[in-house]
Every structure is written in C-alpha cells, then in structure tokens.
Amino acid sequence: MNRSAIILAGGSSRGFTSDKGILELGGKPLLNHVIDAVEGLVEEVIVVTSTQEQVNSYSKLVSSGKVKFKVDVCESKGPLCGALTGFEAANGEYSTLLRFDSPFISTEVLSLLFDCGIGKAAAVPRWTDQEIEPLHAVYNTKQALQATKEALAEDGSDMQTIVEKLRGVRYISTMVIEQLDPDFKTFFYINTPLDLRKAAVMGKPRKTSKTKHTNIKKR
C-alpha cells in the first residue's frame, strides 16, 4: 500500500449545536466532503475521532470500504494525539494529514503534494510569509510517526513541531498551488457558524472568470 489519508475529526465543535462532522454543506455532511476529495487518491482513509460516540455517528454517514475509524490513543485531545493515532494506523508509505472541517480540499493539490513527497520526509504547503500548512500536507508515514512521538514526549502541542523534527522536507510554495486552486479554497476550514455560511457562498459556481479571489489564509 502506497497512500493513506488521515482525517483528524476530534476537533472542537464549539458554537455549533451538533458535531461539525455531520453538519451539511450543499446537502452533504462536512466529513463526506473531505472523504470524497481523497478517496480516489489513496488506498485507505482513516478518520481519527476523540470518542467512540463520534465513531458511531460518523460510521452511519460512510459506505466506502476504504474508510476506517480510530479513537485517539492518548488522553490529549490536541491534533498531535490525533496525528499519532493516524500514523500508527496507516498502512501507506505516505499519508496525507487533513482536517475534517475543510470542505473544499482540492484533489489536484493533494495529488501534487503526493507526487512531490516521493522520497521526502514530507511535502508541505508554504505561504510567501513562510507560514506552513501542516494539516494539508503529505508525510512519509514512518518518519512522521517517529517525529510525532518525539513531539508528544516533549509536550509539544503545535502541528508545526512535527515538521520541524523532520529532515528532508519539501516545501511547496502557495504560488505553485495557486495555479491549481486560484482561490486557495483548499485551506479554508469551518470554525464557526459564520464560516459555514461563508462556505455555502463559496461553494456556488463563480459567475465570471474575473472574480477577484480572497486569500483564505488572511480571512
């Protein structure tokens, strides 16, 4: 097996009356938007949750045999714990690490990252101000697993810590990604009910090719 997708679904749903993963956008649950974006690129999809209750809820939304669910293996509820759980469960040589609340992930961008990650510890998008997107990246699974263990042992809490511990990371400029995803929708995530309303607008077809895009990172 060469490619896995790890979807971190243990994040907070504060501000919402129900779990974000089951909230619908365009008639489809948010979690399914992410699964559909990656399913054709990978041999397995691992959805990492905080609780068994989430597993029970999400499993009702998914019919694909590629998808399996894992509950966080450590008490920490941060993304590093979810990453550890995912990397331990992944069978692919390379794994993409993604958020469950990013409904506009570009298949073309992910395919580019997988291609650029071959022979590297990771392929990570990087903005022109040098900030990176570790939760929209591709990793060598074994190397990332070791880096995650080290980060947790040092009480790390930021996903960037994993990238900093890796040697041989290929950074992909957002100027390159812009050619595939002009509006940077890939990096948009839903954190608040307002974001969900924004997403409903963003999901509509652009009326003209001259529509000015908004830098998602600066939203």
C-alpha beads as a LAMMPS data file, in Angstrom:
LAMMPS data file: protein, C-alpha beads

219 atoms
218 bonds

1 atom types
1 bond types

-500.0 500.0 xlo xhi
-500.0 500.0 ylo yhi
-500.0 500.0 zlo zhi

Masses

1 110.0

Atoms # bond

1 1 1 0.000 0.000 0.000
2 1 1 1.413 3.366 -1.009
3 1 1 -1.008 6.111 0.063
4 1 1 -3.207 6.725 3.100
5 1 1 -5.367 9.666 4.119
6 1 1 -5.682 10.602 7.795
7 1 1 -8.623 12.860 8.623
8 1 1 -8.483 14.435 12.074
9 1 1 -12.083 14.604 13.281
10 1 1 -11.566 15.125 17.000
11 1 1 -11.617 18.905 16.802
12 1 1 -13.907 21.188 18.716
13 1 1 -17.459 21.902 17.569
14 1 1 -17.920 24.893 19.863
15 1 1 -20.538 27.321 18.622
16 1 1 -22.499 24.567 16.893
17 1 1 -25.491 22.690 18.250
18 1 1 -24.208 19.409 16.825
19 1 1 -20.921 17.784 15.846
20 1 1 -19.349 19.666 12.932
21 1 1 -18.640 16.484 11.018
22 1 1 -22.323 15.769 10.476
23 1 1 -23.276 19.337 9.587
24 1 1 -24.368 19.565 5.981
25 1 1 -22.956 21.824 3.299
26 1 1 -24.652 21.628 -0.060
27 1 1 -26.703 18.674 1.164
28 1 1 -23.658 16.634 2.225
29 1 1 -22.005 16.240 5.664
30 1 1 -18.704 18.075 6.080
31 1 1 -16.840 14.836 6.778
32 1 1 -18.053 13.368 3.489
33 1 1 -16.725 16.358 1.554
34 1 1 -13.223 15.519 2.768
35 1 1 -13.592 11.767 2.220
36 1 1 -14.848 12.300 -1.329
37 1 1 -11.884 14.576 -2.111
38 1 1 -9.272 11.981 -1.120
39 1 1 -10.912 8.636 -1.847
40 1 1 -9.710 8.427 -5.443
41 1 1 -6.100 9.215 -4.480
42 1 1 -5.499 6.761 -1.646
43 1 1 -5.891 3.085 -0.777
44 1 1 -7.309 3.759 2.694
45 1 1 -8.936 6.579 4.643
46 1 1 -8.511 6.766 8.421
47 1 1 -10.865 9.020 10.356
48 1 1 -9.499 9.789 13.822
49 1 1 -12.055 10.782 16.452
50 1 1 -11.994 11.743 20.122
51 1 1 -14.707 9.347 21.243
52 1 1 -16.459 6.117 20.334
53 1 1 -19.669 8.130 20.158
54 1 1 -18.218 10.031 17.215
55 1 1 -17.309 6.759 15.543
56 1 1 -20.864 5.521 15.951
57 1 1 -22.234 8.731 14.476
58 1 1 -19.798 9.056 11.578
59 1 1 -19.954 5.407 10.548
60 1 1 -23.603 5.940 9.618
61 1 1 -22.514 8.543 7.050
62 1 1 -19.940 6.394 5.274
63 1 1 -20.463 3.432 2.970
64 1 1 -16.989 3.116 1.420
65 1 1 -14.946 0.094 2.403
66 1 1 -11.804 2.231 2.258
67 1 1 -12.794 4.169 5.376
68 1 1 -11.943 3.013 8.874
69 1 1 -12.270 4.781 12.212
70 1 1 -9.838 5.123 15.094
71 1 1 -10.287 6.747 18.505
72 1 1 -7.391 8.864 19.845
73 1 1 -4.824 6.626 21.517
74 1 1 -3.761 9.160 24.150
75 1 1 -5.575 11.346 26.644
76 1 1 -4.565 14.582 24.972
77 1 1 -7.284 15.888 22.686
78 1 1 -4.948 18.024 20.605
79 1 1 -4.054 17.458 16.941
80 1 1 -0.719 15.828 17.799
81 1 1 -2.574 12.999 19.525
82 1 1 -4.819 12.580 16.511
83 1 1 -1.794 12.569 14.222
84 1 1 -0.123 9.877 16.342
85 1 1 -3.235 7.709 16.179
86 1 1 -3.481 8.154 12.433
87 1 1 0.170 7.496 11.638
88 1 1 0.139 4.369 13.823
89 1 1 -2.900 3.039 11.986
90 1 1 -1.802 3.988 8.452
91 1 1 -0.503 1.251 6.164
92 1 1 0.554 3.539 3.344
93 1 1 4.165 4.567 2.838
94 1 1 2.907 8.140 2.543
95 1 1 -0.011 9.722 4.373
96 1 1 -1.828 12.990 3.890
97 1 1 -2.938 14.651 7.116
98 1 1 -6.161 16.661 6.836
99 1 1 -8.831 18.461 8.857
100 1 1 -12.390 17.122 8.873
101 1 1 -13.849 20.618 8.534
102 1 1 -12.131 21.625 5.266
103 1 1 -14.851 21.008 2.671
104 1 1 -13.040 22.397 -0.372
105 1 1 -9.881 20.290 -0.417
106 1 1 -8.537 20.156 -3.959
107 1 1 -7.836 16.698 -5.332
108 1 1 -5.372 18.281 -7.764
109 1 1 -3.445 19.962 -4.949
110 1 1 -3.293 16.728 -2.944
111 1 1 -2.102 14.811 -5.994
112 1 1 0.687 17.359 -6.437
113 1 1 1.702 17.006 -2.791
114 1 1 1.807 13.221 -3.034
115 1 1 3.979 13.432 -6.145
116 1 1 6.309 15.984 -4.539
117 1 1 6.563 13.897 -1.366
118 1 1 8.087 10.855 -3.035
119 1 1 11.490 10.219 -1.488
120 1 1 10.991 13.036 1.014
121 1 1 10.057 13.196 4.687
122 1 1 7.119 15.439 3.809
123 1 1 5.639 17.765 1.199
124 1 1 4.227 20.818 2.981
125 1 1 2.496 23.899 1.522
126 1 1 4.211 27.146 2.494
127 1 1 2.910 30.694 2.153
128 1 1 5.074 33.557 0.928
129 1 1 5.431 34.808 4.523
130 1 1 6.952 31.379 5.385
131 1 1 3.967 30.124 7.383
132 1 1 3.135 26.498 6.616
133 1 1 0.040 24.272 6.363
134 1 1 0.925 21.080 8.286
135 1 1 -2.697 19.927 8.253
136 1 1 -2.878 19.987 4.470
137 1 1 0.358 18.112 3.853
138 1 1 1.752 14.720 2.827
139 1 1 4.175 12.819 5.075
140 1 1 6.396 9.767 4.960
141 1 1 4.335 7.757 7.422
142 1 1 7.148 6.107 9.391
143 1 1 9.210 9.269 9.707
144 1 1 6.196 11.334 10.704
145 1 1 5.190 8.753 13.308
146 1 1 8.595 8.999 14.958
147 1 1 8.542 12.800 14.814
148 1 1 5.076 12.863 16.386
149 1 1 6.165 10.598 19.242
150 1 1 9.132 12.879 19.917
151 1 1 6.933 15.982 19.834
152 1 1 4.465 14.497 22.304
153 1 1 7.286 13.358 24.597
154 1 1 8.435 16.979 24.712
155 1 1 4.884 18.195 25.466
156 1 1 4.554 19.735 22.027
157 1 1 1.130 20.951 21.015
158 1 1 1.619 22.547 17.594
159 1 1 1.487 20.505 14.390
160 1 1 4.377 22.566 13.115
161 1 1 6.539 20.758 15.685
162 1 1 6.281 17.569 13.619
163 1 1 7.550 19.314 10.503
164 1 1 10.424 20.922 12.409
165 1 1 11.622 17.493 13.560
166 1 1 11.691 16.030 10.060
167 1 1 14.733 16.094 7.808
168 1 1 14.250 16.280 4.065
169 1 1 11.011 18.284 3.891
170 1 1 9.977 19.647 0.501
171 1 1 8.076 22.923 0.805
172 1 1 5.562 23.690 -1.926
173 1 1 5.017 27.411 -2.467
174 1 1 1.437 28.625 -2.473
175 1 1 2.367 30.427 -5.694
176 1 1 2.517 26.956 -7.262
177 1 1 -0.661 25.795 -5.526
178 1 1 -2.427 28.908 -6.777
179 1 1 -2.175 27.556 -10.330
180 1 1 -4.389 24.622 -9.287
181 1 1 -6.530 26.343 -6.656
182 1 1 -6.721 30.081 -7.507
183 1 1 -8.909 30.925 -4.515
184 1 1 -6.937 28.786 -2.016
185 1 1 -10.182 27.090 -1.005
186 1 1 -8.179 24.019 -0.029
187 1 1 -7.015 25.817 3.113
188 1 1 -10.433 27.091 4.177
189 1 1 -11.848 25.439 7.283
190 1 1 -15.083 25.861 9.194
191 1 1 -14.519 27.015 12.740
192 1 1 -17.707 28.995 13.412
193 1 1 -21.308 29.140 12.168
194 1 1 -20.289 32.238 10.201
195 1 1 -17.657 30.169 8.404
196 1 1 -20.342 27.654 7.469
197 1 1 -22.410 30.446 5.920
198 1 1 -19.337 31.675 4.059
199 1 1 -18.736 28.155 2.785
200 1 1 -22.273 27.996 1.390
201 1 1 -21.478 31.066 -0.699
202 1 1 -18.013 29.811 -1.675
203 1 1 -19.493 26.544 -2.906
204 1 1 -21.537 28.303 -5.569
205 1 1 -20.094 28.473 -9.116
206 1 1 -18.172 31.620 -9.935
207 1 1 -20.173 33.874 -12.233
208 1 1 -17.169 35.102 -14.199
209 1 1 -13.524 34.220 -14.525
210 1 1 -12.653 37.746 -13.429
211 1 1 -13.956 37.344 -9.888
212 1 1 -11.255 38.505 -7.503
213 1 1 -10.188 35.756 -5.128
214 1 1 -9.696 36.174 -1.413
215 1 1 -6.549 34.879 0.266
216 1 1 -8.056 32.277 2.573
217 1 1 -5.100 32.436 4.939
218 1 1 -5.812 36.093 5.630
219 1 1 -9.560 35.643 6.175

Bonds

1 1 1 2
2 1 2 3
3 1 3 4
4 1 4 5
5 1 5 6
6 1 6 7
7 1 7 8
8 1 8 9
9 1 9 10
10 1 10 11
11 1 11 12
12 1 12 13
13 1 13 14
14 1 14 15
15 1 15 16
16 1 16 17
17 1 17 18
18 1 18 19
19 1 19 20
20 1 20 21
21 1 21 22
22 1 22 23
23 1 23 24
24 1 24 25
25 1 25 26
26 1 26 27
27 1 27 28
28 1 28 29
29 1 29 30
30 1 30 31
31 1 31 32
32 1 32 33
33 1 33 34
34 1 34 35
35 1 35 36
36 1 36 37
37 1 37 38
38 1 38 39
39 1 39 40
40 1 40 41
41 1 41 42
42 1 42 43
43 1 43 44
44 1 44 45
45 1 45 46
46 1 46 47
47 1 47 48
48 1 48 49
49 1 49 50
50 1 50 51
51 1 51 52
52 1 52 53
53 1 53 54
54 1 54 55
55 1 55 56
56 1 56 57
57 1 57 58
58 1 58 59
59 1 59 60
60 1 60 61
61 1 61 62
62 1 62 63
63 1 63 64
64 1 64 65
65 1 65 66
66 1 66 67
67 1 67 68
68 1 68 69
69 1 69 70
70 1 70 71
71 1 71 72
72 1 72 73
73 1 73 74
74 1 74 75
75 1 75 76
76 1 76 77
77 1 77 78
78 1 78 79
79 1 79 80
80 1 80 81
81 1 81 82
82 1 82 83
83 1 83 84
84 1 84 85
85 1 85 86
86 1 86 87
87 1 87 88
88 1 88 89
89 1 89 90
90 1 90 91
91 1 91 92
92 1 92 93
93 1 93 94
94 1 94 95
95 1 95 96
96 1 96 97
97 1 97 98
98 1 98 99
99 1 99 100
100 1 100 101
101 1 101 102
102 1 102 103
103 1 103 104
104 1 104 105
105 1 105 106
106 1 106 107
107 1 107 108
108 1 108 109
109 1 109 110
110 1 110 111
111 1 111 112
112 1 112 113
113 1 113 114
114 1 114 115
115 1 115 116
116 1 116 117
117 1 117 118
118 1 118 119
119 1 119 120
120 1 120 121
121 1 121 122
122 1 122 123
123 1 123 124
124 1 124 125
125 1 125 126
126 1 126 127
127 1 127 128
128 1 128 129
129 1 129 130
130 1 130 131
131 1 131 132
132 1 132 133
133 1 133 134
134 1 134 135
135 1 135 136
136 1 136 137
137 1 137 138
138 1 138 139
139 1 139 140
140 1 140 141
141 1 141 142
142 1 142 143
143 1 143 144
144 1 144 145
145 1 145 146
146 1 146 147
147 1 147 148
148 1 148 149
149 1 149 150
150 1 150 151
151 1 151 152
152 1 152 153
153 1 153 154
154 1 154 155
155 1 155 156
156 1 156 157
157 1 157 158
158 1 158 159
159 1 159 160
160 1 160 161
161 1 161 162
162 1 162 163
163 1 163 164
164 1 164 165
165 1 165 166
166 1 166 167
167 1 167 168
168 1 168 169
169 1 169 170
170 1 170 171
171 1 171 172
172 1 172 173
173 1 173 174
174 1 174 175
175 1 175 176
176 1 176 177
177 1 177 178
178 1 178 179
179 1 179 180
180 1 180 181
181 1 181 182
182 1 182 183
183 1 183 184
184 1 184 185
185 1 185 186
186 1 186 187
187 1 187 188
188 1 188 189
189 1 189 190
190 1 190 191
191 1 191 192
192 1 192 193
193 1 193 194
194 1 194 195
195 1 195 196
196 1 196 197
197 1 197 198
198 1 198 199
199 1 199 200
200 1 200 201
201 1 201 202
202 1 202 203
203 1 203 204
204 1 204 205
205 1 205 206
206 1 206 207
207 1 207 208
208 1 208 209
209 1 209 210
210 1 210 211
211 1 211 212
212 1 212 213
213 1 213 214
214 1 214 215
215 1 215 216
216 1 216 217
217 1 217 218
218 1 218 219
